[in-house]
Amino acid sequence: MKIISSIALIIIVFFVGYMTGKVNYNEPSREIRIGYDNKENTGQIDIEKVITDTENQSFVDNFIMIYLHKKQISYTNPNLDNPDVYIMVNSPKQSTGLIDSRLWFTNEGAIIGERSGESWDEVDYFEINNNDADYIKEQIEYEER
């Protein structure tokens, strides 16, 4: 009888510990990766900042809203190799890339080149206003390079 009650107690303790860990662990559902060109290695992107929804929910929400309300343009002079910043939105829980984009800051705001196919041969261009561009610059601590 003692053995059965000891085994039951051990199972209960492990189950309670497992459930406590499951409830208390906050895995991010969205992360925004901010990258810049590596000056020494052409084609290499250095990720300098990662912002997750568990550490800054308001920025992630505002960023998604900015991207949802961007205006499509027909941009004919892209310099895909030299954006000001690379921005990728991922879902760590699903191991999925949601947005792969490049930003060029302008006097009127910013131009966003968003990859719409398997490679950067298929790109859609959008623009955002100055307020949204300034907000992104401030949040990612952008410094012109």
C-alpha positions in Angstrom: 0.0 0.0 0.0 2.9 2.4 0.8 4.5 1.7 -2.6 1.3 2.5 -4.5 0.7 5.7 -2.5 4.3 6.7 -3.0 4.1 6.2 -6.8 0.8 8.1 -6.9 2.4 11.0 -5.0 5.4 11.1 -7.3 3.1 11.1 -10.4 1.1 14.0 -8.9 4.2 16.0 -8.1 5.6 15.6 -11.6 2.3 16.4 -13.2 1.8 19.6 -11.1 5.4 20.6 -11.9 4.8 20.0 -15.6 1.6 22.0 -15.7 3.2 24.8 -13.7 6.0 25.0 -16.2 3.6 24.9 -19.1 1.5 27.7 -17.8 4.3 30.0 -16.7 6.6 29.7 -19.7 6.0 32.6 -22.1 7.2 31.6 -25.5 7.0 34.5 -28.0 4.6 34.1 -30.8 6.1 36.9 -33.0 9.6 38.3 -33.3 10.9 41.1 -35.4 14.5 40.8 -36.5 16.4 43.9 -37.5 19.5 43.5 -39.7 22.1 45.5 -41.5 24.5 44.8 -44.3 27.9 43.5 -43.1 30.5 45.9 -44.6 33.2 43.3 -44.8 31.2 40.3 -46.2 29.0 41.2 -49.1 25.6 39.5 -48.9 25.8 38.8 -45.2 23.1 40.3 -43.0 24.0 41.0 -39.4 21.0 40.7 -37.1 21.6 43.4 -34.5 18.3 43.4 -32.7 15.4 41.0 -32.1 12.2 42.3 -30.6 9.6 39.8 -29.4 6.0 40.2 -28.4 6.8 39.0 -24.9 9.3 41.8 -24.3 7.6 44.6 -26.2 4.0 43.8 -27.2 3.1 47.3 -28.1 5.9 47.7 -30.7 5.1 44.4 -32.3 1.4 45.3 -32.6 2.2 48.8 -33.9 4.7 47.5 -36.4 2.2 44.9 -37.7 -0.4 47.7 -38.0 2.1 49.9 -40.0 2.7 47.0 -42.3 -1.0 46.3 -42.7 -1.7 49.9 -43.7 1.2 50.5 -46.1 0.3 51.8 -49.6 1.4 49.9 -52.6 3.5 51.8 -55.2 5.2 50.9 -58.5 8.8 51.6 -57.5 10.9 51.3 -60.6 14.4 52.1 -59.3 15.1 49.6 -56.5 18.6 49.1 -55.2 17.8 45.8 -53.6 21.4 45.3 -52.6 21.7 48.4 -50.4 18.6 48.9 -48.2 18.9 51.0 -45.0 17.6 48.1 -42.9 16.4 44.5 -43.3 13.3 43.6 -41.3 12.0 40.1 -40.9 8.9 39.0 -38.9 8.9 35.4 -37.7 6.7 33.1 -35.7 9.1 31.2 -33.4 6.2 28.9 -32.2 5.5 27.8 -35.8 9.1 28.1 -37.1 7.8 30.2 -39.9 8.9 33.4 -41.6 5.9 35.8 -42.0 7.5 38.9 -43.6 10.8 39.4 -45.3 11.4 43.0 -46.2 13.9 45.7 -46.9 13.5 49.4 -46.0 14.8 52.5 -47.6 14.2 55.7 -45.5 13.3 58.8 -47.6 12.4 62.4 -46.9 8.7 61.5 -47.2 8.8 58.4 -45.0 10.1 55.0 -46.2 9.9 52.6 -49.1 9.3 49.0 -48.2 10.3 46.2 -50.5 8.6 43.0 -49.4 9.5 39.7 -50.9 6.4 38.1 -52.4 7.8 35.0 -53.9 10.4 32.4 -53.3 13.3 34.8 -53.9 14.0 38.5 -54.2 13.1 38.4 -57.9 9.5 38.9 -56.9 9.2 42.0 -54.8 6.2 44.3 -54.0 6.9 47.9 -53.1 5.0 50.0 -50.6 5.4 53.3 -48.9 4.7 54.5 -45.4 4.5 58.1 -44.1 7.0 60.0 -42.2 5.4 59.4 -38.8 5.5 55.7 -39.2 9.0 55.7 -40.6 10.2 57.9 -37.6 8.4 55.5 -35.2 10.3 52.5 -36.7 13.6 54.4 -36.6 13.1 55.2 -33.0 12.1 51.7 -31.9 14.9 49.9 -33.7 17.4 52.6 -32.7 18.3 53.2 -36.3 21.6 55.0 -37.1 22.5 55.9 -40.6 25.5 53.9 -41.8 
